[in-house]
Amino acid sequence: MSALLSLRNVSADLGKTRALEGVSLDVVPGEVVALLGPNGAGKTTLLRTALGLVAAAGEVKLGEASPKTLSTRDRALRAAYLPQRPQSIWPISVEALVALGRFAHGAAPDRLSAPDQHAVDEAIEACGLGALRLRRMDEISGGERARAHLARALAQHAPLLLLDEPTAGLDPAQALGVADILRAQAEKGGSVIFSTHDIALAADVAHRVLLMKSGRIISQGTPVEALTPDALRGAYGRPARLERVGNGFAAIFER
């Protein structure tokens, strides 16, 4: 199975700081990959490097091509990116924001073909925004804006989603709703790689977890394989363990 994203021995600097060191990974169709680790671990830099937005040594490929050789449009057709805290307090409707996801397909909010409109409607429905579609972005809550931006990324219909802390600022029910969306994306044959500080959520939704510290991957595998007490203590500097609770997980940290 061909990887939608491949990194081979990738290192990157941000100023005088080594932000990634020797990172290798493949993301294949049908899987959700979670990036965990403390602040400054390199999670955001990894996502941005995957898109060719950060200069790096080593090999980075989106599909079979380096992102640096792709046009903006071709890159958008391969991968949709949702950064932390995307800016969008414009006085446009939720539906118009979501429609921006169709830009790479030659559409615009006021110029949608039937397939474009279907993609927008589908994304709005998936993110539970039906009642808000005509509301202005500057008139809805922060959590609702976050879901609108996720819908925009879904409407892009790229096979790979790269999401930087997509559940930050969401209440628990909304965060679980996002988890369901990520799993559904993988079940349809797409792939998701996302960063988060929510260890339990990552363990619940991800097929594979990469635990990072100081720009390196220090543990990876299924959640149970990657999030051992030794690995968690190595990443966060505190005794911790992952426990099953019902059908999900809880991360327990000791004082």
C-alpha positions as CSV (number, residue, x, y, z in Angstrom):
1,M,0.0,0.0,0.0
2,S,1.5,3.3,-1.1
3,A,2.0,5.9,1.7
4,L,0.2,9.2,1.4
5,L,3.0,10.8,3.5
6,S,6.6,9.6,3.9
7,L,9.4,11.1,6.0
8,R,12.9,9.6,5.9
9,N,15.5,10.8,8.4
10,V,14.1,14.3,8.4
11,S,15.7,17.0,10.5
12,A,14.7,20.7,10.7
13,D,15.8,23.8,12.5
14,L,13.7,26.8,13.6
15,G,16.2,29.6,14.0
16,K,19.0,28.2,16.2
17,T,16.9,25.4,17.6
18,R,16.8,21.9,16.3
19,A,13.1,21.3,16.1
20,L,13.1,17.8,14.4
21,E,15.9,15.2,14.5
22,G,16.0,12.1,12.4
23,V,12.2,11.6,12.1
24,S,11.0,8.8,9.8
25,L,7.4,7.7,9.3
26,D,4.8,6.6,6.8
27,V,1.1,7.4,6.8
28,V,-0.9,5.0,4.7
29,P,-4.6,5.1,3.5
30,G,-7.1,4.1,6.2
31,E,-5.2,5.0,9.3
32,V,-5.3,7.7,11.9
33,V,-2.0,8.7,13.4
34,A,-1.7,10.9,16.6
35,L,1.3,13.0,17.5
36,L,1.7,13.4,21.3
37,G,4.3,15.1,23.4
38,P,5.0,18.1,25.6
39,N,5.1,21.7,24.4
40,G,8.1,22.2,22.1
41,A,8.3,18.5,21.2
42,G,8.1,19.2,17.5
43,K,4.6,18.2,16.7
44,T,3.6,21.3,14.8
45,T,7.0,21.4,13.0
46,L,6.5,17.9,11.8
47,L,3.1,18.7,10.3
48,R,4.5,21.9,8.6
49,T,7.6,20.0,7.4
50,A,5.3,17.4,5.8
51,L,3.8,20.1,3.7
52,G,7.1,21.6,2.7
53,L,6.5,24.8,4.8
54,V,9.7,24.3,6.8
55,A,13.1,23.8,5.3
56,A,14.4,20.4,6.2
57,A,17.1,17.8,5.6
58,G,16.1,14.3,4.6
59,E,13.3,13.1,2.4
60,V,9.7,14.3,2.5
61,K,7.1,13.0,0.1
62,L,3.4,13.6,-0.4
63,G,2.5,10.5,-2.3
64,E,5.4,10.1,-4.8
65,A,6.3,13.8,-5.0
66,S,8.3,16.2,-2.8
67,P,5.9,18.9,-1.5
68,K,8.4,21.5,-2.6
69,T,8.0,20.5,-6.3
70,L,4.2,20.7,-6.2
71,S,2.2,23.8,-7.0
72,T,-0.1,25.1,-4.3
73,R,-3.1,23.6,-6.0
74,D,-1.5,20.2,-6.5
75,R,-0.4,20.1,-2.8
76,A,-3.9,21.1,-1.8
77,L,-5.4,18.2,-3.8
78,R,-3.1,15.8,-1.9
79,A,-3.3,17.2,1.6
80,A,-5.6,19.4,3.6
81,Y,-4.0,21.3,6.5
82,L,-5.7,22.8,9.6
83,P,-3.3,24.9,11.7
84,Q,-3.7,25.8,15.3
85,R,-6.1,28.6,15.9
86,P,-6.9,29.4,12.2
87,Q,-7.8,33.0,11.7
88,S,-11.3,33.7,10.4
89,I,-13.4,36.3,12.1
90,W,-14.4,37.5,8.7
91,P,-18.1,38.5,8.3
92,I,-18.8,35.6,6.0
93,S,-21.1,32.7,6.5
94,V,-20.1,29.3,7.8
95,E,-21.2,27.9,4.5
96,A,-19.0,30.3,2.6
97,L,-16.0,29.5,4.8
98,V,-16.5,25.7,4.2
99,A,-16.8,26.4,0.5
100,L,-13.3,27.8,0.5
101,G,-12.2,24.1,0.8
102,R,-13.2,23.7,-2.9
103,F,-10.8,26.4,-4.1
104,A,-8.2,23.8,-5.2
105,H,-11.0,22.2,-7.4
106,G,-11.5,25.5,-9.2
107,A,-14.5,26.6,-7.2
108,A,-15.3,29.7,-5.2
109,P,-18.1,30.3,-2.6
110,D,-20.2,32.0,-5.2
111,R,-19.4,29.6,-7.9
112,L,-20.1,26.0,-6.8
113,S,-20.8,23.1,-9.2
114,A,-23.2,20.4,-8.1
115,P,-20.2,18.2,-6.9
116,D,-18.7,21.2,-5.0
117,Q,-22.0,21.9,-3.3
118,H,-22.4,18.3,-2.4
119,A,-18.9,18.3,-0.8
120,V,-19.8,21.4,1.2
121,D,-23.1,20.0,2.4
122,E,-21.5,16.7,3.3
123,A,-18.8,18.5,5.4
124,I,-21.3,20.7,7.1
125,E,-23.4,17.7,8.0
126,A,-20.4,15.7,9.3
127,C,-19.4,18.6,11.6
128,G,-22.8,19.2,12.9
129,L,-23.1,22.7,11.5
130,G,-26.4,22.4,9.7
131,A,-28.2,24.9,11.9
132,L,-25.3,27.4,11.7
133,R,-24.6,27.3,7.9
134,L,-26.0,30.7,7.3
135,R,-24.6,32.3,10.5
136,R,-21.6,34.6,10.2
137,M,-18.2,33.4,11.4
138,D,-17.9,36.4,13.7
139,E,-21.2,35.6,15.4
140,I,-20.6,32.1,16.5
141,S,-18.6,30.6,19.4
142,G,-14.9,29.6,19.3
143,G,-15.8,25.9,19.4
144,E,-18.2,26.4,16.5
145,R,-15.6,28.2,14.5
146,A,-13.2,25.4,15.1
147,R,-15.7,22.9,13.7
148,A,-16.3,25.2,10.7
149,H,-12.6,25.2,9.9
150,L,-12.5,21.4,10.2
151,A,-15.5,21.2,7.8
152,R,-13.5,23.4,5.3
153,A,-10.6,20.9,5.5
154,L,-13.0,18.0,4.9
155,A,-14.7,19.8,1.9
156,Q,-11.3,19.9,0.3
157,H,-11.6,16.1,-0.3
158,A,-7.8,15.6,-0.1
159,P,-6.9,12.0,0.8
160,L,-4.7,13.2,3.7
161,L,-5.7,15.4,6.5
162,L,-3.0,17.1,8.7
163,L,-4.6,18.7,11.7
164,D,-2.8,20.7,14.5
165,E,-4.6,20.3,17.8
166,P,-8.1,20.0,16.2
167,T,-9.9,19.5,19.5
168,A,-8.2,22.4,21.4
169,G,-10.8,24.5,23.1
170,L,-13.6,22.1,22.4
171,D,-15.8,20.7,25.2
172,P,-15.6,16.9,25.7
173,A,-18.7,16.1,23.6
174,Q,-17.4,18.2,20.7
175,A,-14.0,16.6,21.0
176,L,-15.5,13.1,20.8
177,G,-17.5,14.3,17.8
178,V,-14.2,15.3,16.1
179,A,-12.8,11.9,17.0
180,D,-15.7,10.3,15.2
181,I,-15.0,12.4,12.1
182,L,-11.4,11.4,12.0
183,R,-12.2,7.8,12.2
184,A,-14.8,8.1,9.5
185,Q,-12.3,9.8,7.3
186,A,-10.0,6.7,7.7
187,E,-12.9,4.3,7.2
188,K,-13.5,5.9,3.8
189,G,-9.9,5.2,2.8
190,G,-8.3,8.6,3.7
191,S,-5.6,9.2,6.2
192,V,-5.3,11.6,9.2
193,I,-2.3,12.7,11.1
194,F,-3.1,15.1,14.0
195,S,-1.4,16.6,17.0
196,T,-3.0,16.8,20.4
197,H,-2.3,17.1,24.1
198,D,-5.3,14.9,24.9
199,I,-3.6,11.5,25.5
200,A,-6.9,9.7,26.2
201,L,-8.5,11.0,23.0
202,A,-5.4,10.0,21.0
203,A,-5.5,6.5,22.5
204,D,-9.3,6.2,21.7
205,V,-9.2,7.4,18.1
206,A,-5.7,6.7,16.7
207,H,-4.5,3.4,15.1
208,R,-1.0,4.5,15.8
209,V,0.6,7.0,18.2
210,L,3.9,8.8,17.9
211,L,5.2,10.1,21.2
212,M,7.7,13.0,20.7
213,K,10.1,14.9,22.8
214,S,12.8,17.5,21.8
215,G,12.2,16.9,18.1
216,R,12.5,13.1,18.2
217,I,10.1,10.2,18.1
218,I,10.8,8.4,21.4
219,S,8.0,5.8,21.1
220,Q,5.5,4.7,18.5
221,G,3.0,1.9,17.8
222,T,-0.5,1.2,18.8
223,P,-1.6,3.3,21.8
224,V,-1.0,0.5,24.2
225,E,2.4,-0.2,22.7
226,A,3.6,3.4,22.5
227,L,2.1,4.8,25.7
228,T,3.9,2.7,28.3
229,P,4.7,4.1,31.8
230,D,8.4,4.4,30.8
231,A,7.6,6.2,27.6
232,L,5.1,8.6,29.2
233,R,7.6,9.4,32.0
234,G,10.3,9.9,29.4
235,A,8.2,12.4,27.5
236,Y,6.5,14.3,30.3
237,G,8.9,13.8,33.2
238,R,6.2,12.5,35.6
239,P,5.1,9.0,36.5
240,A,2.1,8.2,34.3
241,R,0.1,5.3,32.9
242,L,-2.6,4.6,30.3
243,E,-5.6,2.7,31.6
244,R,-8.6,1.3,30.0
245,V,-11.9,2.7,31.2
246,G,-15.0,1.1,29.7
247,N,-14.6,1.3,25.9
248,G,-12.0,4.1,26.1
249,F,-8.8,5.1,27.9
250,A,-7.7,7.4,30.6
251,A,-4.2,8.9,31.2
252,I,-3.3,8.9,34.9
253,F,-0.4,11.2,36.0
254,E,1.0,11.1,39.5
255,R,2.1,14.2,41.5
